[in-house]
Amino acid sequence: MKFIQFALIQRPFLWLLFAVNLLGTIYGYYWYMGQFVVTPAHFLIFVPDSPTASLFFTIVLFLYLIGKRSGLMEVLAVVTLFKYGIWATVMNLLVLLTTGDLEPAGYMLMASHMAMAIQGLLYIPFYRFKMSHLIIAAIWTLHNDVIDYVFGQMPIYYSLMDYMPNIGYFTFWLSIASLGIAYWFVIKEKRTRLEII
């Protein structure tokens, strides 16, 4: 485990991870273009869930590379990377289970989103954020759920639209679990955080 933690903070690896997440973020926003055109302007910021999660992490990595850090960006990154990484993986599995078929892009999305969740968790020993940061992240995350499932701005999965109430319920508790992970492993655990810069 110590070797993995050592590798995670090496500058070449940080640059590689930064580049991968930056490209993934750009592609993610492009993937949402079809939904953007039918989304009211005041909801736009809340629609591209996964690329915004990877954007938070991209910012965290960039700050590490220039010798800075942001507790707010770190908590937003870990909470949203885990939440939407797991969410998209489960949604694509549900498409496969309900339709009996999944396009190659669906498998790609499953792999890339599971990687999102994993990378967010791998950096937990390095994060340093406060309870105030976590409260802001909770407001952002739960407000986003309201926008998605009360105002109907959730990501469009046509084959799953009949299950939206169930998916909304699952998503709410996934948000709680994601916030719980951030609290348990960073705030509650009173051990010295590993240094990254």
ZIBEL-V749241 format. One record per pair of residues at least 12 apart in sequence whose C-alpha atoms are under 10 Angstrom apart, sorted by the first residue. I is the first residue (numbers start at 1). GAP is how many residues later the second one is. Records with the same first field share a line. If there is no record, write none. Layout:
# ZIBEL-V749241
I=GAP ; GAP
This chain:
# ZIBEL-V749241
4=118
5=117 ; 118 ; 120 ; 121 ; 189 ; 191
6=188 ; 190
8=111 ; 114 ; 115 ; 118 ; 188
9=52 ; 55 ; 56 ; 114 ; 117 ; 186 ; 187 ; 188
10=55 ; 186
11=53 ; 54 ; 185
12=53
14=44 ; 47 ; 48 ; 50 ; 51
15=46 ; 47 ; 49 ; 50
17=40 ; 41 ; 44 ; 45 ; 102
18=36 ; 37 ; 39 ; 40 ; 41 ; 42 ; 43 ; 44 ; 47
19=39 ; 42 ; 43
20=34 ; 38
21=30 ; 32 ; 33 ; 34 ; 35 ; 36 ; 37 ; 38 ; 40 ; 95
22=29 ; 32 ; 33 ; 35 ; 36 ; 37 ; 39 ; 40
23=28 ; 31 ; 32 ; 35
24=26 ; 27 ; 30 ; 31 ; 34 ; 88
25=23 ; 25 ; 26 ; 27 ; 28 ; 29 ; 30 ; 31 ; 32 ; 33
26=25 ; 26 ; 28 ; 29
27=24
28=20 ; 21 ; 22 ; 23 ; 24 ; 26 ; 27
29=18 ; 19 ; 20 ; 21 ; 22 ; 23
30=18 ; 21
31=17 ; 20
32=15 ; 16 ; 17 ; 18 ; 19 ; 123 ; 124
33=15
34=122
35=12 ; 13 ; 118 ; 119 ; 120 ; 121
36=12
38=115
39=113 ; 114
40=113
43=101 ; 104 ; 105 ; 108 ; 110
44=109
45=99
46=94 ; 95 ; 97 ; 98 ; 99 ; 100 ; 101 ; 102 ; 107 ; 108
47=97 ; 100 ; 101 ; 106 ; 107 ; 108
48=105 ; 106 ; 107
49=31 ; 32 ; 34 ; 35 ; 36 ; 39 ; 92 ; 95 ; 99 ; 105 ; 106
50=30 ; 31 ; 32 ; 33 ; 34 ; 35 ; 37 ; 38 ; 63 ; 66 ; 105
51=29 ; 30 ; 33
52=24 ; 25 ; 28 ; 29 ; 32
53=20 ; 23 ; 24 ; 25 ; 26 ; 27 ; 28 ; 29 ; 30 ; 31 ; 32 ; 63 ; 64 ; 67
54=22 ; 23 ; 24 ; 26 ; 27 ; 30 ; 31 ; 59 ; 62 ; 63 ; 66
55=18 ; 21 ; 22 ; 26
56=16 ; 17 ; 18 ; 19 ; 20 ; 21 ; 22 ; 24 ; 25
57=16 ; 17 ; 18 ; 19 ; 20 ; 21 ; 23 ; 24 ; 59 ; 62 ; 63
58=15 ; 19
59=14 ; 15 ; 18
60=12 ; 13 ; 14 ; 15 ; 16 ; 17 ; 67
61=12 ; 13
63=134
64=132 ; 133
65=131 ; 132
66=131
67=129 ; 130
68=128 ; 129
69=58 ; 59 ; 60 ; 127 ; 128
70=57 ; 58 ; 59 ; 63
71=56 ; 57 ; 58 ; 59 ; 60 ; 61 ; 62 ; 63
72=56 ; 57 ; 58 ; 59 ; 60 ; 61 ; 62 ; 63 ; 64 ; 65
73=54 ; 56 ; 60 ; 64
74=46 ; 49 ; 50 ; 52 ; 53 ; 54 ; 55 ; 59 ; 60 ; 63 ; 108
75=45 ; 49 ; 52 ; 53 ; 54 ; 55 ; 56 ; 58 ; 59 ; 60 ; 61 ; 62 ; 63 ; 104 ; 107 ; 108 ; 111
76=53 ; 57 ; 58 ; 60 ; 61 ; 62 ; 64 ; 65 ; 103 ; 106
77=39 ; 40 ; 42 ; 43 ; 44 ; 50 ; 60 ; 105
78=38 ; 39 ; 40 ; 41 ; 42 ; 43 ; 44 ; 45 ; 46 ; 49 ; 59 ; 100 ; 101 ; 103 ; 104
79=38 ; 41 ; 42 ; 55 ; 58 ; 59 ; 62 ; 95 ; 96 ; 97 ; 98 ; 99 ; 100 ; 101 ; 102 ; 103 ; 104
80=36 ; 37 ; 40 ; 57 ; 60 ; 61 ; 95 ; 98 ; 99
81=32 ; 33 ; 34 ; 35 ; 36 ; 37 ; 38 ; 39 ; 40 ; 97
82=31 ; 32 ; 33 ; 34 ; 35 ; 36 ; 37 ; 38 ; 39 ; 92 ; 93 ; 95 ; 96 ; 97 ; 99 ; 100
83=30 ; 33 ; 34 ; 37 ; 58 ; 88 ; 89 ; 90 ; 91 ; 92 ; 93 ; 94 ; 95 ; 96
84=29 ; 30 ; 32 ; 33 ; 87 ; 90 ; 91 ; 94
85=24 ; 25 ; 26 ; 27 ; 28 ; 29 ; 30 ; 31 ; 32 ; 33 ; 34 ; 35
86=24 ; 27 ; 28 ; 29 ; 30 ; 31 ; 32 ; 85 ; 88 ; 92
87=23 ; 26 ; 27 ; 30 ; 80 ; 83 ; 84 ; 87 ; 88
88=18 ; 21 ; 22 ; 23 ; 24 ; 25 ; 26 ; 67
89=17 ; 18 ; 19 ; 20 ; 21 ; 22 ; 23 ; 24 ; 25 ; 28
90=20 ; 23 ; 24 ; 77
91=15 ; 18 ; 19 ; 66 ; 69 ; 76
92=13 ; 14 ; 15 ; 16 ; 17 ; 18 ; 65 ; 68
93=13 ; 14 ; 17
94=65 ; 66
95=62 ; 63 ; 64 ; 65
96=63
98=61 ; 62
99=60 ; 61
121=60 ; 61 ; 64
123=71 ; 73
124=57 ; 58 ; 61 ; 62 ; 69 ; 70
125=60 ; 61 ; 66 ; 67 ; 68 ; 69 ; 70 ; 71
126=60 ; 66 ; 67 ; 68 ; 69 ; 70 ; 71
127=55 ; 58 ; 59 ; 60 ; 66 ; 67 ; 68 ; 69
128=58 ; 59 ; 64 ; 65 ; 66 ; 67
129=53 ; 54 ; 57 ; 58
130=53 ; 56 ; 57
131=51 ; 52 ; 55 ; 56 ; 57
134=45 ; 46 ; 48 ; 49 ; 53
135=44
137=42 ; 45
138=37 ; 38 ; 40 ; 41 ; 42
141=31 ; 34 ; 35 ; 37 ; 38
142=29 ; 30 ; 31 ; 33 ; 34 ; 37
144=28 ; 31
145=23 ; 24 ; 26 ; 27 ; 30
146=22 ; 26
148=16 ; 20 ; 23
149=15 ; 16 ; 18 ; 19 ; 20 ; 22 ; 23
150=15 ; 18
152=12
154=13 ; 14
